[in-house]
Amino acid sequence: MKEKTDLDSIRATALALLMTDYHTTEMSPLIIQHPFTNTGFVQVCKDGFPLLIDITKNKDNLLCWQKQMREQIMKAKDPYALYMMCNKPYGLTFLKFAMPHLSRKDFSEILSDAWIRSENPNNDPNISTKELVSMFKAADIEYLMEASEREELAALDDEVTIYRGVTSYNENHIKAMSWTLDYDTADWFAHRFHEEGTVYEAQINKRHILALFNGRNESEVIADPDYLMGITEAEVPEADITMKQ
């Protein structure tokens, strides 16, 4: 990382991502995936008037949209503005390639937001778990977490019990980075989408907790999965049983 963010290099990174291919889905052109859009229908300005076009229809439409996006990228005043242009599932991808050109402060602030905004960062096809762990270890916790989150993390016991709720969608990825201090939160994840999932618990030494986030009221713990211990199916805590009686 840089002592000071190199905005020109960040713009060049964004422009390179802009020129990558989009990926179609079963609902294309309504839904596609690209670093800068999640739909094939985009608004451009032609002859001073807004126009909705389908960038999957022909190359001219695609080039027209890319030209407009290129102009917006070049006008961006800071790296956060460039990051916010990205399609949410690509936020961490953008950060991965922008990382060498960012100051540690800017990198840490964007990493925090990109992780929280991402629906399923543990299964991001563009970034490995090893790369994500390295990114968190490179971050400055002063800018990665709020003061209250840093205080809560510091107050934890040396060995911490954490929980993870999984469904059929991610049942093969139990040893992931996203866990929670709260059983009820894990239980909600195990049963969302009307599924009968499973809550797991594990122990981890506090020094291997990479971050703690309360931004979504999930008491989310980002753990280095190499140091998870004693992963088992969790039993409902006694306090929860008492409340249900």
C-alpha positions in Angstrom: 0.0 0.0 0.0 1.0 3.6 -0.5 1.7 6.3 2.1 -0.7 8.4 0.1 -3.4 7.2 -2.2 -2.6 7.3 -5.9 -5.9 8.3 -7.4 -4.8 8.1 -11.0 -3.8 4.5 -10.5 -7.1 3.8 -8.8 -8.9 5.3 -11.8 -6.8 3.1 -14.1 -7.9 0.0 -12.1 -11.6 1.0 -12.4 -11.2 1.5 -16.1 -9.7 -1.9 -16.5 -12.6 -3.5 -14.6 -15.0 -1.5 -16.8 -13.7 -3.2 -19.9 -14.2 -6.7 -18.6 -17.0 -8.9 -20.0 -20.4 -9.0 -18.3 -21.9 -12.3 -17.3 -25.4 -13.3 -18.3 -27.9 -15.0 -16.0 -31.2 -16.9 -16.4 -32.9 -13.5 -16.1 -30.8 -11.6 -18.6 -30.9 -8.9 -19.9 -32.8 -7.8 -16.8 -30.1 -9.2 -14.5 -26.5 -9.5 -15.5 -23.3 -9.3 -13.5 -20.5 -6.8 -14.2 -18.2 -4.8 -12.0 -20.3 -1.6 -12.7 -23.8 -2.9 -13.3 -26.2 -5.7 -12.2 -28.6 -5.1 -15.1 -28.4 -5.0 -18.9 -30.8 -2.0 -18.9 -28.8 1.2 -18.2 -29.5 4.8 -18.6 -27.3 6.9 -20.9 -27.5 10.4 -22.2 -27.8 11.0 -25.9 -28.2 14.4 -27.5 -28.9 15.8 -24.1 -31.7 13.4 -23.2 -31.8 10.3 -21.0 -32.2 7.1 -22.8 -32.6 3.5 -21.5 -30.6 1.0 -23.5 -29.8 -2.7 -23.3 -26.1 -3.2 -23.3 -26.5 -6.9 -24.1 -28.3 -6.2 -27.3 -25.4 -5.0 -29.4 -21.8 -3.7 -29.2 -22.8 -0.1 -30.0 -25.0 0.1 -26.8 -22.2 -1.5 -24.8 -19.6 1.0 -26.1 -22.0 3.9 -25.4 -22.5 2.9 -21.8 -18.8 2.2 -21.3 -18.0 5.7 -22.7 -20.3 7.3 -20.2 -19.0 5.3 -17.3 -15.4 6.2 -18.3 -16.3 9.9 -18.1 -17.7 9.3 -14.6 -14.7 7.4 -13.5 -12.4 10.2 -14.7 -14.4 12.8 -12.7 -14.3 10.9 -9.4 -12.7 13.0 -6.7 -11.6 10.2 -4.3 -11.2 6.4 -4.2 -14.4 6.0 -2.1 -16.4 7.6 -4.9 -14.9 5.1 -7.4 -15.6 2.2 -5.1 -19.2 3.3 -4.7 -19.7 3.1 -8.5 -19.1 -0.6 -8.3 -21.8 -3.2 -8.4 -22.0 -4.4 -4.7 -20.8 -8.0 -5.4 -17.7 -6.6 -7.0 -16.7 -4.2 -4.2 -14.1 -6.5 -2.7 -12.8 -7.3 -6.2 -12.3 -3.6 -6.9 -10.5 -3.3 -3.5 -8.3 -6.3 -4.3 -6.9 -4.7 -7.4 -6.9 -1.2 -6.0 -5.1 -2.2 -2.8 -1.5 -1.5 -4.0 -2.4 2.1 -4.9 -4.4 3.0 -1.7 -3.2 4.5 1.6 -3.7 2.2 4.6 -6.4 4.5 5.9 -8.4 4.5 2.6 -7.9 0.8 2.2 -9.2 0.0 5.7 -12.3 2.2 5.5 -13.3 0.7 2.1 -12.6 -2.8 3.3 -15.0 -2.4 6.2 -17.8 -1.1 4.0 -17.2 -3.6 1.2 -17.3 -6.5 3.6 -20.6 -5.3 5.2 -22.2 -4.5 1.9 -21.3 -7.8 0.3 -24.1 -10.4 0.6 -21.8 -13.4 0.6 -18.1 -12.4 0.8 -17.1 -15.9 2.0 -18.0 -17.4 -1.4 -16.7 -14.6 -3.6 -15.4 -16.3 -6.7 -12.9 -13.5 -7.4 -11.1 -13.5 -4.1 -9.8 -16.5 -2.1 -10.1 -16.9 1.6 -6.3 -16.6 1.8 -6.5 -13.2 0.0 -9.3 -12.0 2.2 -7.4 -12.9 5.4 -4.3 -11.1 4.1 -6.4 -8.0 3.4 -7.8 -7.9 6.9 -4.4 -8.4 8.4 -3.1 -5.5 6.3 -5.8 -3.2 7.5 -5.5 -0.6 10.3 -8.1 -1.5 12.9 -8.5 2.2 13.8 -10.1 2.8 10.4 -11.5 -0.7 9.9 -13.7 -0.7 13.0 -15.7 1.9 15.0 -14.3 2.8 18.4 -17.2 0.8 20.1 -16.3 -2.3 18.0 -12.7 -2.0 18.9 -13.6 -1.7 22.6 -15.9 -4.7 22.4 -13.3 -6.8 20.7 -10.7 -5.8 23.3 -13.0 -6.8 26.2 -13.6 -10.4 24.9 -12.0 -13.3 26.8 -8.9 -14.8 25.3 -10.8 -17.8 24.1 -14.1 -16.9 22.4 -17.1 -19.0 21.5 -18.6 -18.0 18.1 -21.5 -19.3 16.0 -22.3 -19.7 12.4 -25.7 -20.5 10.8 -25.6 -22.4 7.5 -28.3 -23.6 5.0 -28.2 -26.0 2.0 -26.7 -23.1 0.1 -23.4 -22.9 2.1 -23.4 -26.2 4.1 -20.2 -27.2 2.5 -18.5 -24.0 3.7 -18.7 -24.2 7.4 -15.1 -23.3 8.0 -15.5 -19.7 6.8 -14.6 -16.3 8.0 -18.0 -15.0 9.0 -19.2 -15.9 12.5 -21.1 -14.2 15.2 -21.0 -13.8 19.0 -24.7 -14.2 19.1 -26.5 -17.6 18.9 -29.8 -16.0 17.8 -28.2 -14.3 14.9 -26.6 -17.5 13.7 -30.0 -19.3 14.1 -31.7 -16.6 12.0 -29.1 -17.3 9.2 -29.7 -21.0 9.5 -33.5 -20.6 9.0 -33.7 -17.7 6.5 -35.2 -18.5 3.1 -37.5 -20.9 4.9 -34.8 -23.5 5.3 -34.0 -25.8 8.1 -30.3 -25.1 8.5 -27.8 -25.8 11.2 -26.0 -23.6 13.7 -22.4 -24.5 14.4 -20.2 -23.2 17.2 -16.5 -23.0 17.4 -13.8 -21.6 19.7 -11.1 -19.2 18.6 -8.4 -17.3 20.4 -9.1 -13.6 20.3 -5.8 -12.8 18.7 -7.1 -14.6 15.6 -10.2 -12.5 15.3 -9.5 -10.1 12.4 -12.4 -7.7 13.0 -15.7 -7.3 14.8 -18.6 -5.5 13.1 -21.9 -4.4 14.5 -23.0 -2.4 11.5 -25.9 -4.8 10.8 -26.6 -5.6 14.4 -25.2 -9.1 13.8 -22.2 -9.0 16.2 -20.2 -10.3 13.3 -16.8 -11.8 14.0 -14.3 -12.1 11.1 -12.2 -15.1 12.0 -9.1 -16.5 10.5 -10.5 -19.9 9.6 -7.1 -21.6 10.1 -7.5 -21.1 13.8 -11.0 -22.3 14.4 -11.2 -25.0 17.0 -13.7 -27.6 18.0 -16.4 -26.9 15.3 -19.5 -28.8 16.4 -23.3 -28.4 16.0 -24.4 -25.9 18.6 -26.9 -26.5 21.3 -29.5 -23.8 22.1 -28.0 -21.8 25.0 -29.7 -22.3 28.3 -30.8 -18.7 28.5 -32.7 -19.1 25.2 -34.4 -22.3 26.5 -35.5 -20.4 29.7 -37.0 -17.6 27.6 -39.1 -20.0 25.5 -40.6 -21.8 28.5 
